[in-house]
Amino acid sequence: MTKYEPNYPKKSRIEHFPTRATQQEMAKHDRYIVHSILYSETLSQQYLQTHWQIHNNTKNKGPWKFQQKVCINIIVKYREIPYINALVMTLMGSHAIKDRDYALQESIPFGHRLLSYTKINLLNAERHRSFDEYDDVRTKIFQLPFLHKHHIQGHWSFMKEDVNDFGRSHKLDKIQDLLASAHICIESGLPWCLMMEEFTVVTSEFLSSLKNFVIAPLESYAAAHRVESETDGEVFKRMKKMSVVTLFSAYDSKAGDLMRIHDVEYSFKRYEKDRAKLNSERKAVGLEEHKFQYELYPLPLLESNDANAQGGFDSTMLFHSSMVQNELIPMLEELKSAEMARIVGSYQIDEAGVDSLDLEREFSLYTGIQRQRVEPSLVNRIGFYDGDVGWLQRSASENTQIGIRNWLTDPRFLFEAGEFYEGREEFCELDNGIWIWDTFYYSDHKSCCRQKFMKLPICKEQEEYRHEHDFWGPSNDEL
């Protein structure tokens, strides 16, 4: 029996929410956008010069002497929503708090860790609009000193023919965007290539999680299976380990289904269990503290007409550079030639709202090598107003729903969990009967409320520490 949620669907001139889950996820979307616009206004030149430029005298300073490994390419378009602000904001915050604090104490630029490990490129995919012709909100982001800007027109030399001589289609534009991105990766000389759409956001632990749960395990696999002088890429190809890794997934592999937040059954039965919860909420309902943990799931090679085939989303794709050079570029060149031939011989070029290129799945079929998927999503898709949803076509009726064109997102995604004990006062009674407010409750090595530390002299001194600093709490007499 189909369940219905009270007060849903909500339909009016200003809102269209088929389920409670969609309204909740849209609220997250709106907060990312609003906060990112405000954030971009706070970026002073002094702050950027101090923390987001690596000077020669700090290049090898501190414990973060990372080898630069990842070329990040973000494809930017003049969309109605300034998604690029949200993505860059989360990237600039994609460090663990302890690492940020350490950087400030050691006078190491806050952005040093991200910038020393990655090279971040913006690819303007608008054919007839320069970066300077975007609105002021986005221009502030484009001017950040660590972003390397590229325009699609500058890469037409790789494409051999000018697209204006042949006409255009949505599919051809996407193929050319990906080709330009692929060449930028090869030019960088870095071993890993991460292609991202701008309508995505990353977690606060993105950098460490990308290394620990994705790149390091894959590089360790290559080292363990290397024969003689094979490169990592040659190992991946010979062992058929992976063709591409997608960092976004709207699938729940354990449940074996797509998380359809616009579906009443999912919203009513599963959303509450799946959705990410802040540590303050987890503490209140008796759940353990949130941990950023991810798994790689291999996806078998299945044709699109197979009932068990899972489409890709092409939102965030990680390639090894050898795959880009030897497999991806040749495949895209073939697709480009075929699409140009179709356009020349076709009387109907308009394909608005239809994207027949599912690169994640088609690339794995082209190479004969499985793809891998990270769950929960390390990068989340928030492009509800964007029509490029890979394999999924939107219905004609959706075109009129206040600009919302899809509900593809991962409700499990969490940017930052917050403190587990945030906003709480913690007291405990020592063996001598004294009640204290534990000022070191967060520390496993200092907390006097931990049984093994209760007899330490420092714990007996904490009552005096509380009075000295005028902290609120019950006195010994009151207790």
C-alpha positions as CSV (number, residue, x, y, z in Angstrom):
1,M,0.0,0.0,0.0
2,T,1.4,3.4,-1.0
3,K,2.1,5.7,1.9
4,Y,1.3,9.4,1.7
5,E,3.0,12.1,3.7
6,P,0.8,14.7,5.5
7,N,0.9,18.1,3.8
8,Y,2.8,16.8,0.7
9,P,3.1,17.3,-2.1
10,K,3.5,21.1,-1.7
11,K,2.7,23.0,-4.9
12,S,2.4,26.8,-5.2
13,R,3.9,29.6,-7.2
14,I,7.0,29.7,-5.0
15,E,7.5,26.0,-4.0
16,H,7.2,22.6,-5.5
17,F,8.1,19.8,-3.1
18,P,6.7,16.3,-3.8
19,T,8.0,14.9,-0.5
20,R,9.3,16.0,2.9
21,A,12.8,14.7,1.8
22,T,12.9,17.0,-1.1
23,Q,12.1,20.1,1.0
24,Q,14.8,19.1,3.6
25,E,17.4,18.6,0.9
26,M,16.5,21.8,-0.9
27,A,17.0,23.7,2.4
28,K,20.6,22.3,2.5
29,H,21.0,23.4,-1.1
30,D,19.8,27.0,-0.3
31,R,22.1,27.3,2.7
32,Y,25.2,26.3,0.6
33,I,24.3,29.0,-2.0
34,V,23.5,31.8,0.5
35,H,26.5,31.1,2.8
36,S,28.9,30.9,-0.2
37,I,27.8,34.2,-1.5
38,L,28.4,35.8,1.9
39,Y,31.7,33.9,2.3
40,S,33.0,35.3,-1.0
41,E,32.4,38.8,0.3
42,T,34.6,38.2,3.4
43,L,37.7,37.2,1.4
44,S,40.0,40.1,1.8
45,Q,43.2,40.5,-0.2
46,Q,45.3,40.3,2.9
47,Y,43.8,37.0,3.9
48,L,44.2,35.5,0.4
49,Q,47.8,36.7,0.2
50,T,48.7,35.3,3.6
51,H,46.9,31.9,3.5
52,W,46.1,31.1,-0.2
53,Q,49.4,31.7,-1.9
54,I,52.4,29.5,-1.6
55,H,55.5,31.5,-1.6
56,N,59.0,30.1,-2.3
57,N,60.1,30.5,1.3
58,T,57.2,28.3,2.6
59,K,57.0,25.8,-0.2
60,N,58.8,23.0,1.8
61,K,57.9,24.2,5.2
62,G,56.2,22.2,7.9
63,P,54.9,18.6,8.0
64,W,52.8,18.9,4.9
65,K,55.4,18.4,2.2
66,F,53.0,16.6,-0.1
67,Q,53.8,15.7,-3.6
68,Q,51.4,17.4,-5.9
69,K,49.2,14.6,-7.3
70,V,45.7,15.7,-8.3
71,C,44.7,18.0,-11.2
72,I,41.2,19.3,-10.3
73,N,39.2,20.6,-13.3
74,I,35.9,22.4,-12.5
75,I,33.6,23.0,-15.5
76,V,31.9,26.4,-15.2
77,K,28.8,27.6,-17.0
78,Y,26.7,30.7,-16.7
79,R,23.8,29.0,-14.8
80,E,21.0,30.8,-13.0
81,I,22.5,29.7,-9.7
82,P,26.1,30.6,-8.8
83,Y,27.1,27.1,-7.9
84,I,30.8,27.7,-8.3
85,N,30.8,29.8,-5.1
86,A,29.5,26.9,-3.0
87,L,32.1,24.5,-4.5
88,V,35.1,26.8,-4.0
89,M,33.9,27.7,-0.5
90,T,33.8,24.0,0.6
91,L,37.1,23.3,-1.1
92,M,38.7,26.1,0.9
93,G,37.3,24.6,4.0
94,S,38.3,21.0,3.1
95,H,40.8,20.5,5.9
96,A,40.4,18.9,9.3
97,I,40.1,21.5,12.1
98,K,43.2,20.2,13.8
99,D,45.2,20.7,10.7
100,R,43.9,24.2,10.3
101,D,44.7,25.1,13.9
102,Y,48.2,23.6,13.5
103,A,48.8,25.7,10.4
104,L,47.9,28.9,12.2
105,Q,50.1,28.0,15.2
106,E,53.1,27.2,12.9
107,S,52.5,30.2,10.6
108,I,52.0,27.9,7.7
109,P,49.4,29.3,5.2
110,F,46.0,27.8,5.8
111,G,45.6,26.8,2.1
112,H,49.1,25.3,1.9
113,R,47.9,21.7,2.3
114,L,45.3,21.9,-0.4
115,L,47.4,23.9,-2.8
116,S,50.5,21.7,-2.3
117,Y,48.6,18.5,-3.1
118,T,46.3,19.7,-5.9
119,K,46.2,22.1,-8.9
120,I,42.8,23.6,-9.3
121,N,41.6,24.7,-12.8
122,L,38.4,26.4,-13.9
123,L,37.2,25.6,-17.4
124,N,34.8,28.2,-18.8
125,A,32.5,26.2,-21.0
126,E,30.5,29.2,-22.3
127,R,31.4,29.5,-26.0
128,H,30.7,33.2,-26.3
129,R,31.2,34.5,-22.7
130,S,34.6,35.3,-21.1
131,F,35.2,35.1,-17.4
132,D,35.0,38.9,-17.1
133,E,31.4,38.8,-18.5
134,Y,30.0,36.8,-15.6
135,D,28.2,38.5,-12.8
136,D,30.0,40.2,-9.8
137,V,29.1,37.3,-7.4
138,R,31.0,34.8,-9.5
139,T,33.8,37.2,-10.6
140,K,34.9,37.4,-7.0
141,I,35.6,33.7,-7.1
142,F,37.3,33.7,-10.5
143,Q,39.8,36.3,-9.2
144,L,41.1,34.0,-6.4
145,P,44.9,33.7,-6.8
146,F,45.1,29.9,-6.7
147,L,42.6,29.2,-9.4
148,H,44.0,28.6,-12.9
149,K,41.5,29.8,-15.6
150,H,40.9,28.2,-19.0
151,H,38.4,29.0,-21.7
152,I,36.9,26.4,-24.0
153,Q,37.9,28.5,-27.0
154,G,41.5,28.1,-26.1
155,H,41.3,24.4,-26.5
156,W,39.6,24.2,-29.9
157,S,43.1,23.6,-31.4
158,F,42.9,20.2,-29.9
159,M,39.5,19.6,-31.6
160,K,40.9,20.3,-35.1
161,E,37.6,21.8,-36.4
162,D,35.7,24.9,-35.3
163,V,32.4,23.8,-33.9
164,N,30.7,26.7,-35.6
165,D,31.3,25.1,-39.0
166,F,29.3,22.1,-38.0
167,G,26.5,23.3,-35.7
168,R,26.1,22.4,-32.1
169,S,24.2,19.9,-29.9
170,H,24.1,19.4,-26.2
171,K,26.0,16.1,-26.6
172,L,28.8,17.7,-28.8
173,D,29.2,20.5,-26.3
174,K,29.7,18.0,-23.5
175,I,32.2,15.9,-25.5
176,Q,34.2,19.0,-26.2
177,D,34.1,20.2,-22.6
178,L,35.4,16.8,-21.5
179,L,38.1,16.8,-24.2
180,A,39.4,20.2,-23.1
181,S,39.4,19.0,-19.5
182,A,41.3,15.9,-20.4
183,H,44.0,17.9,-22.2
184,I,44.3,20.2,-19.2
185,C,45.0,17.1,-17.1
186,I,47.7,15.8,-19.4
187,E,49.4,19.2,-19.6
188,S,49.6,19.3,-15.8
189,G,51.7,16.2,-15.7
190,L,50.0,15.1,-12.5
191,P,49.1,11.4,-12.0
192,W,45.4,11.9,-11.1
193,C,42.7,13.8,-12.9
194,L,39.5,14.9,-11.1
195,M,36.8,16.3,-13.3
196,M,34.0,18.1,-11.5
197,E,30.9,19.9,-12.4
198,E,30.4,23.2,-10.5
199,F,27.1,22.2,-9.0
200,T,28.9,20.0,-6.4
201,V,30.2,20.5,-2.9
202,V,32.9,18.6,-0.9
203,T,33.1,17.6,2.8
204,S,35.3,19.4,5.3
205,E,37.5,16.3,5.4
206,F,37.6,16.1,1.6
207,L,41.4,16.3,1.1
208,S,42.3,13.7,3.8
209,S,39.4,11.4,2.8
210,L,40.3,11.5,-0.9
211,K,43.9,10.5,0.0
212,N,43.0,7.9,2.7
213,F,40.0,6.2,1.2
214,V,40.6,6.5,-2.5
215,I,44.0,7.4,-3.8
216,A,46.2,5.7,-1.2
217,P,44.3,2.3,-1.4
218,L,44.6,2.4,-5.2
219,E,48.2,3.3,-5.2
220,S,48.9,0.6,-2.6
221,Y,47.1,-1.9,-4.9
222,A,49.3,-0.9,-7.8
223,A,52.4,-1.3,-5.7
224,A,51.4,-4.8,-4.5
225,H,50.6,-6.0,-8.1
226,R,53.4,-4.3,-10.0
227,V,55.4,-6.4,-12.4
228,E,59.0,-5.1,-13.0
229,S,58.9,-1.5,-14.0
230,E,55.1,-1.1,-14.6
231,T,53.5,2.2,-13.9
232,D,50.4,2.5,-11.7
233,G,48.3,3.0,-14.8
234,E,49.6,-0.1,-16.5
235,V,48.8,-2.1,-13.4
236,F,45.2,-0.8,-13.2
237,K,44.7,-1.7,-16.9
238,R,46.3,-5.2,-16.7
239,M,44.5,-6.1,-13.5
240,K,41.3,-4.4,-14.7
241,K,41.1,-2.6,-11.4
242,M,39.3,0.5,-12.4
243,S,38.6,2.7,-15.4
244,V,37.1,5.6,-13.5
245,V,36.2,6.4,-9.8
246,T,33.0,8.4,-9.2
247,L,33.0,10.4,-6.0
248,F,29.3,11.0,-6.1
249,S,26.6,8.4,-5.8
250,A,22.8,8.6,-5.4
251,Y,22.8,4.8,-5.0
252,D,22.9,2.9,-1.8
253,S,24.8,-0.3,-2.7
254,K,23.8,-2.0,0.6
255,A,20.1,-1.4,-0.1
256,G,20.6,-2.0,-3.8
257,D,18.6,0.9,-4.9
258,L,18.6,4.6,-5.9
259,M,17.8,7.1,-3.2
260,R,14.9,8.8,-4.8
261,I,14.1,11.7,-2.4
262,H,11.2,12.7,-4.6
263,D,9.6,9.3,-4.2
264,V,7.0,9.1,-1.4
265,E,7.9,5.5,-0.5
266,Y,11.6,6.5,0.0
267,S,10.8,9.7,1.8
268,F,8.4,8.0,4.2
269,K,10.3,4.8,4.9
270,R,14.0,5.3,4.4
271,Y,14.9,9.0,4.3
272,E,15.0,9.5,8.1
273,K,17.4,6.6,8.5
274,D,19.7,7.6,5.5
275,R,20.0,11.3,6.0
276,A,23.1,12.7,7.5
277,K,22.8,13.9,11.1
278,L,24.9,16.5,13.0
279,N,26.8,15.3,16.1
280,S,24.5,17.4,18.3
281,E,21.5,15.4,17.0
282,R,23.3,12.1,17.1
283,K,24.2,12.7,20.8
284,A,20.6,13.6,21.6
285,V,19.2,10.4,20.1
286,G,21.8,8.1,21.4
287,L,23.9,7.6,18.2
288,E,27.7,7.4,18.1
289,E,29.8,10.3,17.0
290,H,29.9,10.8,13.2
291,K,32.9,9.5,11.4
292,F,33.9,10.4,7.9
293,Q,34.4,6.9,6.4
294,Y,34.0,5.8,2.8
295,E,34.0,2.6,0.8
296,L,34.9,1.8,-2.8
297,Y,32.3,-0.3,-4.6
298,P,33.2,-2.0,-7.9
299,L,30.5,-1.9,-10.6
300,P,30.3,-4.8,-13.1
301,L,30.3,-4.2,-16.8
302,L,26.6,-4.1,-17.9
303,E,25.1,-2.8,-21.1
304,S,22.5,0.0,-20.7
305,N,19.7,-2.3,-21.7
306,D,20.5,-4.7,-18.8
307,A,17.9,-4.4,-16.0
308,N,20.7,-4.4,-13.4
309,A,22.7,-1.7,-15.1
310,Q,23.3,1.5,-13.0
311,G,23.7,4.7,-14.8
312,G,26.4,7.3,-13.9
313,F,26.0,10.9,-13.1
314,D,29.2,12.4,-14.6
315,S,29.3,14.9,-11.7
316,T,32.7,14.1,-10.2
317,M,35.0,11.6,-12.0
318,L,38.5,10.6,-10.9
319,F,40.8,9.2,-13.6
320,H,44.4,8.0,-13.6
321,S,46.3,10.2,-16.1
322,S,47.3,7.1,-18.1
323,M,43.6,6.3,-18.6
324,V,43.0,9.9,-19.7
325,Q,45.9,9.8,-22.2
326,N,45.5,6.3,-23.7
327,E,41.8,5.6,-23.4
328,L,39.6,8.7,-22.6
329,I,40.9,11.1,-25.2
330,P,40.7,8.5,-28.1
331,M,37.2,7.6,-27.0
332,L,36.0,11.2,-26.9
333,E,37.6,11.9,-30.3
334,E,35.6,9.0,-31.7
335,L,32.4,10.3,-30.1
336,K,33.1,13.8,-31.4
337,S,33.5,12.6,-34.9
338,A,30.3,10.5,-34.8
339,E,28.3,13.4,-33.3
340,M,29.6,15.9,-35.9
341,A,28.6,13.5,-38.7
342,R,25.2,13.1,-37.2
343,I,24.7,16.9,-37.0
344,V,25.8,17.4,-40.6
345,G,23.3,14.8,-41.8
346,S,20.5,15.8,-39.5
347,Y,17.7,18.3,-39.9
348,Q,16.9,18.4,-36.2
349,I,19.8,19.4,-34.0
350,D,17.9,20.7,-31.0
351,E,18.3,18.2,-28.0
352,A,17.5,20.5,-25.1
353,G,17.1,18.6,-21.9
354,V,18.4,15.3,-23.4
355,D,21.9,14.0,-22.7
356,S,22.7,10.7,-24.3
357,L,26.3,10.6,-23.1
358,D,26.7,8.7,-19.8
359,L,30.4,8.9,-19.7
360,E,30.9,6.9,-16.5
361,R,29.2,3.8,-17.8
362,E,30.2,4.2,-21.4
363,F,33.9,4.6,-20.6
364,S,33.9,1.4,-18.5
365,L,32.3,-0.4,-21.5
366,Y,34.8,1.1,-23.9
367,T,37.8,0.1,-21.9
368,G,36.3,-3.3,-20.7
369,I,37.4,-2.3,-17.1
370,Q,35.0,-1.9,-14.2
371,R,34.4,1.4,-12.6
372,Q,34.5,2.1,-8.9
373,R,32.1,4.2,-6.8
374,V,32.6,5.9,-3.5
375,E,29.8,5.6,-0.9
376,P,28.6,7.6,0.9
377,S,29.4,10.4,-1.5
378,L,32.7,12.2,-0.9
379,V,31.4,14.9,-3.2
380,N,27.7,15.7,-3.3
381,R,25.6,16.9,-6.2
382,I,23.3,19.8,-5.5
383,G,22.4,20.8,-9.1
384,F,18.6,20.6,-8.7
385,Y,18.2,23.4,-11.2
386,D,20.6,21.9,-13.8
387,G,19.3,19.8,-16.7
388,D,22.5,17.8,-17.3
389,V,21.7,14.7,-15.3
390,G,23.6,12.1,-17.4
391,W,21.4,9.1,-18.3
392,L,18.2,10.5,-16.7
393,Q,15.8,12.4,-18.9
394,R,13.4,14.9,-17.3
395,S,9.8,14.8,-18.2
396,A,8.2,17.7,-20.0
397,S,6.1,18.6,-16.9
398,E,9.2,19.1,-14.8
399,N,10.2,22.0,-17.0
400,T,7.5,24.2,-15.5
401,Q,8.3,23.5,-11.8
402,I,10.0,26.7,-10.7
403,G,13.2,25.6,-12.5
404,I,13.7,22.4,-10.6
405,R,14.8,19.8,-13.1
406,N,15.9,16.8,-11.0
407,W,16.3,15.7,-7.4
408,L,19.6,13.8,-7.7
409,T,21.6,14.2,-4.5
410,D,23.0,12.0,-1.7
411,P,21.1,12.6,1.6
412,R,23.9,10.8,3.5
413,F,26.4,13.6,2.6
414,L,27.6,15.8,5.5
415,F,29.9,18.8,5.1
416,E,30.8,19.0,8.7
417,A,29.5,17.1,11.7
418,G,30.2,19.6,14.5
419,E,31.2,18.8,18.1
420,F,29.7,15.8,19.7
421,Y,29.4,17.5,23.0
422,E,28.8,21.0,21.7
423,G,26.8,23.2,24.0
424,R,26.8,20.8,27.0
425,E,28.2,21.1,30.5
426,E,29.9,18.0,31.8
427,F,30.3,17.3,35.5
428,C,31.6,14.3,37.4
429,E,32.3,13.3,41.0
430,L,35.9,12.4,42.0
431,D,36.8,9.7,44.4
432,N,37.1,12.3,47.2
433,G,33.5,13.4,46.7
434,I,34.3,16.6,45.0
435,W,32.1,17.5,42.0
436,I,34.0,19.3,39.2
437,W,33.2,20.7,35.8
438,D,35.5,18.8,33.5
439,T,37.2,21.4,31.4
440,F,39.1,18.7,29.4
441,Y,36.1,16.6,28.6
442,Y,37.0,16.5,24.9
443,S,40.5,15.1,25.6
444,D,40.9,11.3,26.1
445,H,44.3,12.0,27.8
446,K,43.3,14.8,30.2
447,S,39.6,14.3,31.1
448,C,39.1,13.8,34.8
449,C,35.7,12.2,34.1
450,R,37.5,9.2,32.6
451,Q,37.9,6.6,35.3
452,K,41.6,6.1,34.9
453,F,42.4,9.8,35.3
454,M,40.3,10.6,38.3
455,K,43.1,10.2,40.8
456,L,45.5,12.5,39.1
457,P,46.5,15.7,41.0
458,I,45.4,17.8,38.1
459,C,41.8,16.6,38.5
460,K,41.7,17.8,42.1
461,E,42.9,21.2,40.9
462,Q,40.1,21.6,38.4
463,E,37.7,23.0,41.0
464,E,40.2,25.8,41.7
465,Y,40.6,26.2,38.0
466,R,36.9,26.7,37.5
467,H,36.7,29.3,40.3
468,E,39.7,31.1,39.0
469,H,38.3,31.5,35.5
470,D,34.8,32.2,36.7
471,F,33.2,29.3,34.9
472,W,29.6,28.6,35.6
473,G,28.8,25.4,37.5
474,P,27.7,24.1,40.9
475,S,30.0,24.8,43.9
476,N,31.1,22.0,46.3
477,D,28.8,23.5,49.0
478,E,25.8,23.3,46.7
479,L,26.5,19.7,45.9
